[in-house]
Amino acid sequence: MQSVEQIARAIVAREGGYVNDPDDPGGATKYGVTIGTMRRLGLDKTGDGRVTTADVKALTREDAVSIFVDHYFHRPRIS
């Protein structure tokens, strides 16, 4: 059986890089993480006090894996 981290890494690999399709209600997204999620979590990657598309662009694969594991598995206490 795969670990949660292995599953998260597979999701990140499938989701791909940065996109900001104006027809997508989720807005700017990278590796499956939306700008809305980053705002909700306060992930200001650029350190300017705001979460913008620049922060989404700065998101790393490791950041995305951590978000999936920590915020969608551990914090809801699925484990």
N, C-alpha and C positions, 0 to 999 in steps of 0.2 A: 504494500500500500504506500502511496506517495505521501510525503510530509506536506504540511500546510505551506511551508516555504517552497517546496518543489512545485506545488500547484500554482502559487503566486508567481513564481518565475516563468512558468509556462504561459500564464495569462499575459504577463508583461511582454514576453517574446511575441505573442500573437497580436497584441494590440498595436504595436508599432510606435512610430515617433509622433512628433507634434503635428496637430491639425487644428484648424480653426474655421470650420465650415459655417458660413452664415445661416445655412438652412438647418443646422444641428442645434436644437435647443439646449444641449449640454455645454455649448460654447467651446472655448479652447480646451484641448485635451492632449495629453501625452502619456503613452504607456497605459492607457485606460483610466487615468486619473484626470478628472475634470477640474476646471478652474473653481467651480462651486465647492467641490470637495476640499481643494486647497484653501479656499477662503474659510470654510467651516472649521478646518483644522488650524488655521492661522499660519500656514506655511509660506512665509515671506522669504523666499530663497535669495532675493537680491538685497534684502536688508533696508529697503526704503520705507518701510512702515505700511506698505500696501501690498495686496496680492493681485497681480495683474498678469497679462499674457507673458510678460518677461519672466515671471516666476514659473509659469508652466513650461516655458522653453528651457529654463534652467534645471528642471526636474531630471534626476538621473534614474537609471534603471533600478539602482539600489534603493533610492527614495521610494519609488513606486512599489517595489516588493515589500518594503517596510510598512507602507501605508496599508496594503492589502492584508498583511499578516497582523499588524498591530491593531488597526482600526476596524477591520471587518472580521477578525477571528478572535483575538485575545480580549479586546475591550468588551465585546458583547458576551464574553465568556462562553464561547462555543466549545473551547477545548475542555 
